[in-house]
């Protein structure tokens, strides 16, 4: 199997409307400290009583897609904890890829 390239995939950022990409309170506070209230406000109800990144009508994260490409993250340098800790090639990565029809 060839090396996975996140900029050619984006499946983990297209998880549907169910609030899977969780945003811990620490991220909200960090974004506000950075003067990025826009990012802190771009949330929706998520699982476990937390908030999650807001999604577009197609189920993709509102931060997905830049001039660099459709699978690039607009807030990559300040992305949330869930995104920073998500492991490329992990079982969950492959599950999202299967759900997206990429495997």
N, CA, C and O atoms as a MOPAC input file, in Angstrom:
PM7 MOZYME 1SCF
protein

 N      0.84200 1    -1.17900 1     0.00000 1
 C      0.00000 1     0.00000 1     0.00000 1
 C      0.89100 1     1.24800 1     0.00000 1
 O      1.88100 1     1.30900 1     0.72900 1
 N      0.54100 1     2.21800 1    -0.80300 1
 C      1.34300 1     3.43400 1    -0.86600 1
 C      1.11600 1     4.28200 1     0.37900 1
 O      0.13000 1     4.11900 1     1.09700 1
 N      2.06200 1     5.19600 1     0.61300 1
 C      1.98800 1     6.11200 1     1.75200 1
 C      0.73900 1     6.97800 1     1.63900 1
 O      0.45300 1     7.51800 1     0.57000 1
 N      0.00800 1     7.11000 1     2.71400 1
 C     -1.17600 1     7.96800 1     2.72000 1
 C     -0.76000 1     9.42900 1     2.68400 1
 O      0.21000 1     9.82700 1     3.32800 1
 N     -1.49600 1    10.21600 1     1.93100 1
 C     -1.24900 1    11.64800 1     1.82100 1
 C     -2.53300 1    12.36900 1     2.22100 1
 O     -3.52500 1    12.33300 1     1.49400 1
 N     -2.50700 1    13.01900 1     3.37200 1
 C     -3.70000 1    13.69400 1     3.88600 1
 C     -4.22800 1    14.75200 1     2.92000 1
 O     -5.43600 1    14.97800 1     2.84900 1
 N     -3.33800 1    15.39800 1     2.18000 1
 C     -3.77200 1    16.43600 1     1.23800 1
 C     -4.44200 1    15.85400 1    -0.00100 1
 O     -4.97000 1    16.59300 1    -0.83200 1
 N     -4.41900 1    14.52000 1    -0.12500 1
 C     -5.12600 1    13.85400 1    -1.21500 1
 C     -6.36100 1    13.10900 1    -0.70100 1
 O     -7.01900 1    12.40800 1    -1.46900 1
 N     -6.67900 1    13.25300 1     0.57600 1
 C     -7.74400 1    12.46000 1     1.18600 1
 C     -8.82000 1    13.32900 1     1.83600 1
 O     -9.85100 1    13.60700 1     1.22400 1
 N     -8.57900 1    13.75300 1     3.06500 1
 C     -9.54100 1    14.57600 1     3.79800 1
 C    -10.73200 1    13.81500 1     4.36200 1
 O    -11.68400 1    14.42900 1     4.84400 1
 N    -10.69300 1    12.48700 1     4.30800 1
 C    -11.84500 1    11.70700 1     4.77200 1
 C    -12.16300 1    11.95500 1     6.24700 1
 O    -13.33200 1    11.96500 1     6.63200 1
 N    -11.14400 1    12.15400 1     7.06900 1
 C    -11.38300 1    12.36700 1     8.50400 1
 C    -12.05900 1    13.71700 1     8.76600 1
 O    -12.61500 1    13.93100 1     9.84400 1
 N    -12.01600 1    14.61300 1     7.80100 1
 C    -12.63400 1    15.93800 1     7.93600 1
 C    -14.02500 1    15.97200 1     7.31700 1
 O    -14.66900 1    17.01900 1     7.26600 1
 N    -14.47500 1    14.82300 1     6.85000 1
 C    -15.79900 1    14.70900 1     6.21900 1
 C    -16.59800 1    13.63000 1     6.93900 1
 O    -17.00000 1    12.63100 1     6.34300 1
 N    -16.81500 1    13.84900 1     8.21400 1
 C    -17.40800 1    12.79600 1     9.04000 1
 C    -18.91500 1    12.89900 1     9.19500 1
 O    -19.50100 1    12.12100 1     9.94800 1
 N    -19.54800 1    13.81300 1     8.52300 1
 C    -20.99000 1    13.93500 1     8.63600 1
 C    -21.39000 1    15.00600 1     9.62700 1
 O    -20.56300 1    15.80200 1    10.07100 1
 N    -22.64400 1    15.01600 1     9.96100 1
 C    -23.22200 1    16.09600 1    10.76300 1
 C    -23.37400 1    15.74600 1    12.23600 1
 O    -24.07500 1    16.45100 1    12.96100 1
 N    -22.74700 1    14.69200 1    12.68700 1
 C    -23.02800 1    14.20900 1    14.03400 1
 C    -22.07400 1    14.70300 1    15.11000 1
 O    -22.09600 1    14.17400 1    16.22100 1
 N    -21.24700 1    15.68300 1    14.83000 1
 C    -20.39500 1    16.25200 1    15.86600 1
 C    -19.27100 1    15.36100 1    16.32000 1
 O    -19.00000 1    15.28100 1    17.51800 1
 N    -18.60400 1    14.68400 1    15.39900 1
 C    -17.52100 1    13.77400 1    15.76300 1
 C    -16.18900 1    14.46500 1    15.99800 1
 O    -15.37700 1    13.97500 1    16.78300 1
 N    -15.94200 1    15.59600 1    15.33600 1
 C    -14.63700 1    16.24600 1    15.48800 1
 C    -14.72900 1    17.17100 1    16.69300 1
 O    -15.02500 1    18.35900 1    16.57300 1
 N    -14.46700 1    16.59100 1    17.85100 1
 C    -14.67800 1    17.29000 1    19.12000 1
 C    -13.66600 1    18.40400 1    19.34200 1
 O    -12.52200 1    18.34200 1    18.89200 1
 N    -14.13500 1    19.42800 1    20.05600 1
 C    -13.31000 1    20.59000 1    20.38200 1
 C    -13.33000 1    20.76300 1    21.89700 1
 O    -14.33300 1    21.21000 1    22.45200 1
 N    -12.24000 1    20.41700 1    22.57000 1
 C    -12.19900 1    20.59400 1    24.03000 1
 C    -12.17800 1    22.08200 1    24.40400 1
 O    -11.77100 1    22.93500 1    23.61400 1
 N    -12.61400 1    22.35500 1    25.58700 1
 C    -12.65000 1    23.72800 1    26.10600 1
 C    -11.28400 1    24.40100 1    26.00600 1
 O    -11.20300 1    25.60100 1    25.74200 1
 N    -10.21400 1    23.64200 1    26.21500 1
 C     -8.86700 1    24.21600 1    26.14700 1
 C     -8.59000 1    24.82400 1    24.77300 1
 O     -7.92400 1    25.85400 1    24.66800 1
 N     -9.10700 1    24.18000 1    23.71300 1
 C     -8.92000 1    24.72400 1    22.37000 1
 C     -9.68300 1    26.03300 1    22.21200 1
 O     -9.16300 1    26.99600 1    21.64900 1
 N    -10.90900 1    26.06700 1    22.70700 1
 C    -11.69800 1    27.30200 1    22.61600 1
 C    -10.97600 1    28.44800 1    23.31500 1
 O    -10.90400 1    29.55800 1    22.78800 1
 N    -10.44500 1    28.17500 1    24.49800 1
 C     -9.70400 1    29.20100 1    25.24100 1
 C     -8.43800 1    29.62800 1    24.49200 1
 O     -8.11900 1    30.81500 1    24.42800 1
 N     -7.72400 1    28.65700 1    23.92800 1
 C     -6.49800 1    28.96100 1    23.17600 1
 C     -6.79900 1    29.84600 1    21.98100 1
 O     -6.08800 1    30.82200 1    21.74000 1
 N     -7.85300 1    29.51700 1    21.22300 1
 C     -8.20100 1    30.32400 1    20.05800 1
 C     -8.60500 1    31.74400 1    20.46100 1
 O     -8.26900 1    32.71000 1    19.77600 1
 N     -9.31600 1    31.86000 1    21.56200 1
 C     -9.69300 1    33.20700 1    22.02600 1
 C     -8.45900 1    34.00000 1    22.43900 1
 O     -8.36900 1    35.19300 1    22.15100 1
 N     -7.50400 1    33.35100 1    23.11200 1
 C     -6.24900 1    34.02700 1    23.47300 1
 C     -5.48300 1    34.48300 1    22.23700 1
 O     -4.80500 1    35.51000 1    22.26200 1
 N     -5.59500 1    33.71900 1    21.16000 1
 C     -4.92200 1    34.05600 1    19.91000 1
 C     -5.68900 1    35.10600 1    19.10000 1
 O     -5.24300 1    35.51900 1    18.02900 1
 N     -6.83700 1    35.53200 1    19.61500 1
 C     -7.65300 1    36.49200 1    18.88600 1
 C     -8.45400 1    35.87000 1    17.76400 1
 O     -8.86900 1    36.56400 1    16.83600 1
 N     -8.67700 1    34.55500 1    17.83800 1
 C     -9.42300 1    33.84000 1    16.79900 1
 C    -10.79300 1    33.42300 1    17.31400 1
 O    -11.13700 1    32.24100 1    17.32000 1
 N    -11.56700 1    34.41400 1    17.74500 1
 C    -12.93800 1    34.13500 1    18.17600 1
 C    -13.75900 1    33.51100 1    17.05400 1
 O    -14.68800 1    32.74800 1    17.31600 1
 N    -13.41700 1    33.83600 1    15.79000 1
 C    -14.13100 1    33.25500 1    14.66300 1
 C    -14.03700 1    31.73100 1    14.68400 1
 O    -15.01800 1    31.04200 1    14.40300 1
 N    -12.86300 1    31.21100 1    15.01500 1
 C    -12.67700 1    29.75900 1    15.08200 1
 C    -13.42000 1    29.20300 1    16.29600 1
 O    -14.06400 1    28.15800 1    16.19900 1
 N    -13.33700 1    29.88400 1    17.42900 1
 C    -14.00900 1    29.43000 1    18.65300 1
 C    -15.52200 1    29.41500 1    18.48900 1
 O    -16.20400 1    28.62800 1    19.14500 1
 N    -16.05200 1    30.26700 1    17.62900 1
 C    -17.50100 1    30.31100 1    17.42200 1
 C    -17.97900 1    29.32700 1    16.35100 1
 O    -19.17600 1    29.05500 1    16.26700 1
 N    -17.09200 1    28.80100 1    15.55200 1
 C    -17.46800 1    27.90600 1    14.45000 1
 C    -17.60700 1    26.47200 1    14.94900 1
 O    -16.89200 1    25.57200 1    14.50800 1
 N    -18.53500 1    26.27900 1    15.87200 1
 C    -18.75700 1    24.97200 1    16.48700 1
 C    -20.24100 1    24.62300 1    16.46900 1
 O    -21.09600 1    25.46800 1    16.20100 1
 N    -20.52000 1    23.36700 1    16.75900 1
 C    -21.88300 1    22.85100 1    16.87200 1
 C    -21.90000 1    21.85600 1    18.02000 1
 O    -20.83800 1    21.45500 1    18.49600 1
 N    -23.07700 1    21.44800 1    18.47400 1
 C    -23.11100 1    20.42700 1    19.53000 1
 C    -22.41600 1    19.15000 1    19.07100 1
 O    -22.57100 1    18.71000 1    17.93300 1
 N    -21.64400 1    18.56800 1    19.99100 1
 C    -20.92300 1    17.34300 1    19.68200 1
 C    -21.29000 1    16.23500 1    20.64900 1
 O    -22.22000 1    16.36700 1    21.44400 1
 N    -20.56600 1    15.16500 1    20.57200 1
 C    -20.78300 1    14.01500 1    21.45400 1
 C    -20.34800 1    14.33400 1    22.88600 1
 O    -19.53800 1    15.23300 1    23.11100 1
 N    -20.88200 1    13.60500 1    23.82800 1
 C    -20.44800 1    13.63600 1    25.22600 1
 C    -20.60600 1    15.01200 1    25.87100 1
 O    -19.88200 1    15.33300 1    26.81400 1
 N    -21.53800 1    15.82800 1    25.38100 1
 C    -21.76600 1    17.14700 1    25.94600 1
 C    -20.71700 1    18.17800 1    25.57000 1
 O    -20.71400 1    19.28800 1    26.10300 1
 N    -19.82000 1    17.81800 1    24.64800 1
 C    -18.80000 1    18.75500 1    24.17700 1
 C    -19.29700 1    19.45800 1    22.92200 1
 O    -20.38600 1    19.17000 1    22.42600 1
 N    -18.49500 1    20.37400 1    22.42000 1
 C    -18.78600 1    20.97600 1    21.13200 1
 C    -17.87500 1    20.34300 1    20.09800 1
 O    -16.86900 1    19.71600 1    20.43100 1
 N    -18.24200 1    20.51700 1    18.84500 1
 C    -17.47600 1    19.96200 1    17.73700 1
 C    -17.36200 1    21.02700 1    16.65200 1
 O    -18.11200 1    22.00300 1    16.64900 1
 N    -16.42600 1    20.83200 1    15.73900 1
 C    -16.34000 1    21.75500 1    14.61700 1
 C    -17.65200 1    21.74100 1    13.84700 1
 O    -18.25300 1    20.68800 1    13.63600 1
 N    -18.08300 1    22.92000 1    13.43500 1
 C    -19.27800 1    23.03500 1    12.60800 1
 C    -19.01200 1    22.36300 1    11.26400 1
 O    -17.86800 1    22.24400 1    10.82500 1
 N    -20.09000 1    21.93000 1    10.62800 1
 C    -19.97700 1    21.26200 1     9.34100 1
 C    -20.81200 1    21.99100 1     8.28300 1
 O    -21.76800 1    22.70300 1     8.58700 1
 N    -20.41300 1    21.78300 1     7.05700 1
 C    -21.15300 1    22.30500 1     5.90400 1
 C    -22.29600 1    21.33900 1     5.58100 1
 O    -22.36800 1    20.25100 1     6.15300 1
 N    -23.17700 1    21.73000 1     4.67800 1
 C    -24.27400 1    20.83100 1     4.29200 1
 C    -23.82200 1    19.45300 1     3.80700 1
 O    -24.55500 1    18.47600 1     3.95800 1
 N    -22.61400 1    19.36500 1     3.22200 1
 C    -22.13100 1    18.05800 1     2.75400 1
 C    -21.47600 1    17.23400 1     3.86300 1
 O    -21.01000 1    16.12200 1     3.61200 1
 N    -21.43600 1    17.76700 1     5.08400 1
 C    -20.86300 1    17.04500 1     6.21400 1
 C    -19.39300 1    17.31000 1     6.45300 1
 O    -18.81900 1    16.76000 1     7.39300 1
 N    -18.76700 1    18.13600 1     5.63300 1
 C    -17.34700 1    18.42300 1     5.81600 1
 C    -17.15400 1    19.53100 1     6.83700 1
 O    -18.03400 1    20.36900 1     7.03400 1
 N    -16.00500 1    19.52600 1     7.47900 1
 C    -15.64000 1    20.55500 1     8.44800 1
 C    -15.60500 1    21.91000 1     7.75300 1
 O    -15.15300 1    22.01600 1     6.61200 1
 N    -16.07900 1    22.94300 1     8.43700 1
 C    -16.09300 1    24.28700 1     7.84300 1
 C    -14.69800 1    24.82200 1     7.55600 1
 O    -14.55500 1    25.78800 1     6.80700 1
 N    -13.67800 1    24.22200 1     8.12900 1
 C    -12.30900 1    24.67900 1     7.91200 1
 C    -11.58800 1    23.90500 1     6.80400 1
 O    -10.41600 1    24.16400 1     6.53000 1
 N    -12.26900 1    22.97800 1     6.18100 1
 C    -11.65500 1    22.14400 1     5.14700 1
 C    -11.68700 1    22.85300 1     3.80100 1
 O    -12.73100 1    23.33200 1     3.35800 1
 N    -10.52700 1    22.91200 1     3.16000 1
 C    -10.41400 1    23.49600 1     1.83700 1
 C     -9.73900 1    24.85300 1     1.86300 1
 O    -10.17200 1    25.76400 1     2.56900 1
 N     -8.68100 1    24.97800 1     1.08900 1
 C     -7.93600 1    26.22900 1     0.97500 1
 C     -7.47800 1    26.37400 1    -0.47600 1
 O     -7.75500 1    25.51800 1    -1.31700 1
 N     -6.77800 1    27.46500 1    -0.75100 1
 C     -6.19500 1    27.63900 1    -2.08100 1
 C     -5.17600 1    26.54100 1    -2.36700 1
 O     -4.91100 1    26.22600 1    -3.52700 1
 N     -4.60200 1    25.95500 1    -1.31000 1
 C     -3.63300 1    24.85900 1    -1.47900 1
 C     -4.31100 1    23.60500 1    -2.02100 1
 O     -3.68800 1    22.81800 1    -2.73300 1
 N     -5.57800 1    23.41900 1    -1.68700 1
 C     -6.29900 1    22.25800 1    -2.18200 1
 C     -7.56300 1    21.99400 1    -1.39800 1
 O     -7.74300 1    22.54400 1    -0.31200 1
 N     -8.44200 1    21.16200 1    -1.92900 1
 C     -9.72300 1    20.90300 1    -1.29400 1
 C     -9.64500 1    20.11700 1     0.01200 1
 O    -10.60200 1    20.09800 1     0.78500 1
 N     -8.50600 1    19.46900 1     0.25800 1
 C     -8.35500 1    18.67800 1     1.48300 1
 C     -7.41900 1    19.33000 1     2.49400 1
 O     -7.10300 1    18.72700 1     3.52000 1
 N     -6.97700 1    20.54200 1     2.21900 1
 C     -6.10200 1    21.27400 1     3.14400 1
 C     -6.95700 1    21.94900 1     4.21700 1
 O     -8.12500 1    22.26600 1     3.99200 1
 N     -6.36000 1    22.15800 1     5.37100 1
 C     -7.05400 1    22.75100 1     6.51300 1
 C     -6.73600 1    24.24900 1     6.60600 1
 O     -5.57400 1    24.65300 1     6.61700 1
 N     -7.78600 1    25.04900 1     6.67200 1
 C     -7.61900 1    26.50200 1     6.74200 1
 C     -7.03800 1    26.96100 1     8.07300 1
 O     -6.50600 1    28.06700 1     8.16800 1
 N     -7.13400 1    26.12100 1     9.10100 1
 C     -6.60500 1    26.49000 1    10.42100 1
 C     -5.51900 1    25.50400 1    10.87000 1
 O     -5.32700 1    25.28800 1    12.06600 1
 N     -4.82500 1    24.92000 1     9.92000 1
 C     -3.87200 1    23.85900 1    10.23000 1
 C     -2.89100 1    24.23800 1    11.34000 1
 O     -2.65300 1    23.43300 1    12.24000 1
 N     -2.32500 1    25.42500 1    11.30000 1
 C     -1.30900 1    25.79700 1    12.29600 1
 C     -1.88800 1    25.95100 1    13.69200 1
 O     -1.14900 1    25.87500 1    14.67300 1
 N     -3.19100 1    26.16500 1    13.80200 1
 C     -3.83000 1    26.29800 1    15.12400 1
 C     -4.94300 1    25.26100 1    15.29800 1
 O     -5.82000 1    25.43300 1    16.14400 1
 N     -4.91300 1    24.19700 1    14.51200 1
 C     -5.98300 1    23.19300 1    14.53500 1
 C     -6.21100 1    22.66300 1    15.94600 1
 O     -5.36400 1    22.79600 1    16.82800 1
 N     -7.37100 1    22.06400 1    16.12700 1
 C     -7.76100 1    21.56700 1    17.43900 1
 C     -7.00600 1    20.32600 1    17.88100 1
 O     -6.33200 1    19.66900 1    17.08600 1
 N     -7.13100 1    20.02200 1    19.15000 1
 C     -6.46900 1    18.85900 1    19.74700 1
 C     -6.86200 1    17.57100 1    19.04300 1
 O     -6.00100 1    16.73900 1    18.75800 1
 N     -8.14400 1    17.39100 1    18.76000 1
 C     -8.60100 1    16.17200 1    18.09800 1
 C     -7.89800 1    15.99300 1    16.76500 1
 O     -7.51100 1    14.88000 1    16.41100 1
 N     -7.73400 1    17.06700 1    16.03200 1
 C     -7.06600 1    17.00200 1    14.73000 1
 C     -5.56500 1    16.77700 1    14.88500 1
 O     -4.96800 1    16.01500 1    14.12400 1
 N     -4.95600 1    17.43600 1    15.86800 1
 C     -3.50600 1    17.29100 1    16.06800 1
 C     -3.12800 1    15.88400 1    16.49900 1
 O     -2.04600 1    15.40300 1    16.16200 1
 N     -3.99600 1    15.22700 1    17.23200 1
 C     -3.66800 1    13.90100 1    17.75100 1
 C     -4.16300 1    12.76700 1    16.85700 1
 O     -3.86300 1    11.60300 1    17.11900 1
 N     -4.91300 1    13.08700 1    15.80900 1
 C     -5.41800 1    12.05300 1    14.90500 1
 C     -4.24900 1    11.46300 1    14.12000 1
 O     -3.47400 1    12.19900 1    13.50800 1
 N     -4.12500 1    10.15700 1    14.13700 1
 C     -2.97200 1     9.49200 1    13.52700 1
 C     -3.27800 1     9.02500 1    12.10700 1
 O     -4.16400 1     8.20100 1    11.87900 1
 N     -2.52200 1     9.57300 1    11.16500 1
 C     -2.60400 1     9.11700 1     9.77700 1
 C     -2.26400 1     7.62700 1     9.74300 1
 O     -1.26100 1     7.19700 1    10.31200 1
 N     -3.10200 1     6.85100 1     9.07400 1
 C     -2.86000 1     5.41900 1     8.95900 1
 C     -3.39400 1     4.59400 1    10.11000 1
 O     -3.25300 1     3.37100 1    10.11100 1
 N     -4.01100 1     5.24800 1    11.10300 1
 C     -4.57700 1     4.52800 1    12.24600 1
 C     -5.82500 1     3.75200 1    11.80800 1
 O     -6.36300 1     4.00000 1    10.72900 1
 N     -6.28500 1     2.81500 1    12.64500 1
 C     -7.52000 1     2.10900 1    12.30100 1
 C     -8.69500 1     3.06700 1    12.03800 1
 O     -9.50200 1     2.82400 1    11.14000 1
 N     -8.79100 1     4.15000 1    12.81500 1
 C     -9.87000 1     5.10900 1    12.60000 1
 C     -9.70200 1     5.82800 1    11.25400 1
 O    -10.68700 1     6.08300 1    10.56200 1
 N     -8.47600 1     6.14800 1    10.88800 1
 C     -8.18500 1     6.75500 1     9.58300 1
 C     -8.70000 1     5.84100 1     8.47100 1
 O     -9.39300 1     6.29200 1     7.55900 1
 N     -8.36000 1     4.56900 1     8.55400 1
 C     -8.80400 1     3.62900 1     7.52100 1
 C    -10.31400 1     3.45000 1     7.53800 1
 O    -10.91600 1     3.24000 1     6.48600 1
 N    -10.93500 1     3.52900 1     8.69900 1
 C    -12.40000 1     3.45000 1     8.78100 1
 C    -13.03600 1     4.63300 1     8.04600 1
 O    -13.97200 1     4.44800 1     7.26800 1
 N    -12.53300 1     5.84700 1     8.28900 1
 C    -13.05100 1     7.02500 1     7.58100 1
 C    -12.82700 1     6.88300 1     6.07700 1
 O    -13.70100 1     7.23900 1     5.28500 1
 N    -11.66400 1     6.36600 1     5.67700 1
 C    -11.37700 1     6.18600 1     4.25400 1
 C    -12.32700 1     5.15900 1     3.63200 1
 O    -12.79400 1     5.35400 1     2.51000 1
 N    -12.61700 1     4.07300 1     4.34600 1
 C    -13.58800 1     3.08700 1     3.83500 1
 C    -14.96100 1     3.70100 1     3.70600 1
 O    -15.64300 1     3.50300 1     2.70100 1
 N    -15.37800 1     4.45900 1     4.73400 1
 C    -16.69000 1     5.11000 1     4.69700 1
 C    -16.81000 1     6.07400 1     3.51200 1
 O    -17.89100 1     6.25300 1     2.95100 1
 N    -15.68200 1     6.69200 1     3.14300 1
 C    -15.66500 1     7.64100 1     2.02800 1
 C    -15.49100 1     6.93700 1     0.67600 1
 O    -15.48100 1     7.59300 1    -0.36600 1
 N    -15.35400 1     5.61300 1     0.68900 1
 C    -15.16700 1     4.86500 1    -0.54500 1
 C    -13.77500 1     4.93500 1    -1.11900 1
 O    -13.57500 1     4.68000 1    -2.30700 1
 N    -12.79900 1     5.28200 1    -0.27900 1
 C    -11.40900 1     5.38900 1    -0.73700 1
 C    -10.63200 1     4.09300 1    -0.55900 1
 O     -9.51800 1     3.96600 1    -1.06800 1
 N    -11.19600 1     3.14200 1     0.14600 1
 C    -10.53400 1     1.82800 1     0.33500 1
 C    -11.56300 1     0.74000 1     0.10000 1
 O    -11.24400 1    -0.44500 1     0.20100 1

